[in-house]
Amino acid sequence: MTEHLSDAQLRGELCVLFNTLKNRRRLSILKLYLKKGSLSLRETQHQLSRIGLRHSSETIKTVYLAPLIDAGLVKPRGQGGFELTSIGRRVAEEAIKEWWLFEKLPPRSECYEELLLISLLHEPRSISSIDFIHPKAVIYRVVKRLQGLVRVTGRRSIYIALEGDEAKLSPTEYKVLRAVKEEGGAISLKELMSRRPISRRRMFKYLARLRAKGFLDRVPQETQVELTEEGRKAAATLWKMASYLLFNTEKTRLKALIISYLDDLEAPIHDEDLVEKVLNPYFREHYGRSIQPYEYDELKDELKREGIVEGNPFTGYILKPYLKSKKPKTGKGGSDLVELALL
């Protein structure tokens, strides 16, 4: 997922989405549309007033609905009505379940907090590897604002035992060195202090002596950031919502997966098998979720319109015969995609 975060345009789109959601009234509107379906502006105003949110119709339209429309979560429906888009419905379901998260994150921000949480979902990261937040000093402020969701590790040094004539050591120096070697030859100061019951000041003195005599080396650990349990839950929610937005940028790759799979088949394949054997493994690995029905329908419909796939839910789907195990001719609909898939 970190490769996605290197795309500045995508980061901008995600920031628009997250900033839109960091507003209690917009979340309330999403909840209304999720429950009621399509509502007119007047009906939206009435339903909001019933939960104590009283605003003019103009304020609702320009301050709350317009950002939801710009983010692709809500769309106008004939005769002045509004409803959730397909993506809006999925995002609304997640946002409402994790309402607390959007109240915790800073409003109208650069969304560094959200992007950092997402980037840590698979593994901790060193400060130097976080390349989408500039300058580096900002990273520490972001980490501070995410208190309880992330923690910083690796700010202490590791002491490494080296070989030498231990007869030259004092009894205490020898004991400290042996404590390091007993832990595989590498230990942090915190771990060492727990094994040798002497004061911190004296421990530093003996470590300095051992380093000066060539028996120890000190390797500073690079600062790393990792998720707490609550942070992991928050990051998973943000990434799941981001994945609905990413679907549009991933269409070419997903269609190529389908084409490549169909090219290896002799018989038609039905919807259920295509979803479970081809698409869901990719979605679960990359997004931590299954493909949504509307996403699958979009992929299938586009492949049919491009003249690449033929069939229906009853007979199953196959690659068009003229494309099967051939290089497509230039100018054919979808030819670039098929060529990519059949390489």
N, C-alpha and C positions, 0 to 999 in steps of 0.2 A: 504493500500500500504506500510505502514511502516514495515509490516512483511517481505515484499520482500527485503527491504533494509538491513535487518539483515543478509542476505545471502552474505557472502564475495565473493563467486564465481560470483554471479550475479552482485554485485557491480563492480567487475573487468571487466565483459563483457560490462556493461553499460559504464564504463569509456573508454574502447577501442572504443566503438561506438561514444561517445561524442567527444573525442579527435580527432578522425578521421574527424569529421565534422567541427572542428574549424580550417579550412584551406580554404581560398578563392578559390584556384585552384581545390581542391577536390570537393567543392560545384559546381564549374563551370563544372567539368566533369560529376557530377550527373545530372546537368541541361541539358547538351548535350545529355546524354543517355536517359533521360526522354523524350526529344523532338525528337531525331533522331533514337532511338532504338539501334541496334547493330552497333558498329563502330570498324574498325581495329585500330591498334596502330597508323599507319600513318594518318588515317582519323581523329583520335582524336587529333593528333598533329596539323593537318591542321585547324581543327575547333577552337582549342584553340588559334592558331596564329591569326585567324580572329578577335578575341576579345582582341588582344594585349598581350596574354600570350604565349610567345615564349620560348620553352624549347626543349632540345634534346629528342629523343624518349626514350633513356635510363633513363633520369630523370623522364619523365612522367610515365614510367613503374615501376621504383623502388621507387620513392618518393611519387607519387600521386596515381597510380593504386594499387600498392601492399597493402597499408593500407586499401583501400576500399574493396579489395578482402578478406583480413584478417578479416575485420569487418562484412563480409557476405553481403555487399551491392552490390558488382559487382562480376560477374563470367565470366571466359573465355568462348568464344563460338567458335566452330570450325574454323580452318584456321586463327588463330590469331586475332579473333574478341573479343570484350568485350561488355557486356550488364548488365543491372540491374537485380538483383534477385527479387523475389516477395517482400521480406522485403525491399530491396533497393529501389524499386519503391515507396512504401508507405513512407519510411523515407525521400526520396528525395523530395516528394511532400510537406511534412511538413517543412523540413529544408529550402527549397527555399522560402516558404511563410514567414518564420520567419528568414530570413538571418541575420538581425540585432542582433539576440540573440547570434549567434555563434561568432560574432565579438566582443561582449561585454564580453564574458566569457574568462578567462585566458587560453592560449594554453598549451598543454603538461602538464596538471595539474593532481592532484589526483582526480579531479572531485568532490571535496567536495561541490563546489558551486552548481553544477547540482543536486546532491543528496539532499542537503538541500532544494532547491527549491521544488523538488518533495515531500519531506517529509512534507512540510508545506501546500500542496494543499488542504487538507481537513480541517485543523484547525491549529491555532498557536501552537507552542511547547515551553516548557521551555528549558533553556540551559541544565539543568541536564538530560533531557530526550533524548537529541541528542547523541546517543551512538555509532554512526558510524564514528565520528570524534574525533581523539585523537592527542595530549592532548587537554583539554578543552580550553586552551588559543588559539588554532588554530581556534576555532569556531568564536571568536571575529574578527579575521583577515578575515575569510571567509565572515562574515556579512559586514565588511567594504568594501570588494571588490564587494559586491552585492548592493551597495548603489543605491537607486532608485527602486530596486526590492523587498527588504525586509526592515522592520523597527523593532527596538527594543522597547518593551514596558515593563511596570511593574517594572521599576527600583526604583520607589518611594514607600514610606511606606503608609499603610492604618492606620488611627487612629480609634480605636473602643471605643465607649462611655461605661463606666461602671456605676453601680449604687452607690449612696452615698448621704450624706447630703449636698445638694447644698447651704445651708445657710452659709457654711463655706467658700464659694468662694467669691473672689472680684467681682465687677460688670463686669469687662472685662473678667475674667476667666469664669464667668457664661454665658456671651454672646457667647464665643468661644465654650463652652460645648453645649449650646443650638443649635448652628449652626451644630454641629456634629449630635446631636439627630434628628434634623429636616430632615437630609438626611438618615434617617433609622438607625442611630447609627454607621455608618461607612462611612468615607470620606477620600479622598487623600488630601495631603497638597495643591496641585494645585487648587482643587475644593474649599477647605476651604478659600484660599486666595482670590478667586473670590467673596466670600460671605461676608467676613469681611475686609473692606478697611483699614487695618493697615499694617505697614511695615513687611517685611519678618523676620527681626531680632526680632521684638516684638512678632510676631506670634510664632516663635520658643521658645521664653521665656515663653509665656503663656502655650504652649503645654507641655513644660518641667515641669512647675509647676503642671499642671493638672495630668500628669503622676506620679509625685512625691507624690501627694495627693491621688492617687488611683482612679481618675475619668476617666482616659484615658489609653488605652493600644496601643502600636505601633506594628504593624505587618508588617515586611518587605515583599514586594512582590517579588517573584522570577522573574528574568529577562526572558521575553518571546520574541520570534521572530515570526513575522507574515509577510505575503505577502502584497505588495502594489497592486494596480490594474494592473500595468504593470508586476509585479512579478507573479501575478496569471495567466496572459496570457502566460508568459514564462514557468511557471511550468506545465501548461496544455499541452503545446507543447512538452516539454521534456518527460512527462509521456506518452503521446500518442505514441511517438517514442519508448519509453522503452517497451510499451505494445506489440509491434510487436516482440520484442526480448523475452519477457516473455511468449509468446504463446507456445513456445517449452517446457518450464518448466511446463506449465499448462495443457498440453495435457491429462494427466491421469485424472485430476479432471474434465475436460470438457467432456471426453468420459464417465466418470461415470455419469455425469448429463444426458447425452443422454440415457444411458442404463436404469437408474432409471426411466426416463420418459416413455420410450418404454415399460417397464415392467408393467406399469399401464394401457396400452392401449389394447383394443381388436381389433382395426382395424389399418391398415397401416397409417402412417403419411407422408405427402409430404414435400419436401424440404422447401417450404416457411413457413409452420407451424412450422417445427422443428427449423428453424432459429428464428422466431419471438416469439415463445412460450417458448423456452428452452434456446437458446444461447444468443440472443441479450439482454434479461434482465440481464444476468450475466455480459456480456461485458459492458453494459452501466453503471451498478452499480460500477464495479471494474476498468474499463479502460476509461470510458467516451466516448466510441465510439461503433459502431456496429462491428460485426464480419466481416472480409473480406472474399470474395468468395473463395480465395485460401486456407484460414484457414479452412473454412467449408469443402471444398473438401478433405483436408488432413485428417481431423477427420473422415469423412464418409468413405474414402477409407481404412484407417487403421482399422476401425471397421469391414469392410467387409473382409479384408485380414485376420483378426484375427478370423474370423468365428463367430462373435458376432451378426452382423446385416446382413439382406438380403433384397433385393428389388432393385428398380431402380426409376428414376424420374417419370415414368409413373404410376407404380403400388403403389408407396410409399414404406416406409421402416418399417420393423418389427424386433423385437428381434427373434433370432433363436429359434424355438419351444423347443428344448431340454434345453434351458436356462431359459425359461419363468417360473418365480416364483419357481425356483429351485436353490439349491446350486450346482455350477458346480463341476465336478470332477477334481481332481488334474491332471495336465498334459494337459488339454485342452487349446487351444490357447486363450489368454486373460482371463483365469479363475480368476486370482487375481483381475483384474479390475472388472469383473462381480460380484465377491463376495463382493467387496467394494461397488458397486452400489446397490446390493440387500439386504444388511444388514438391 
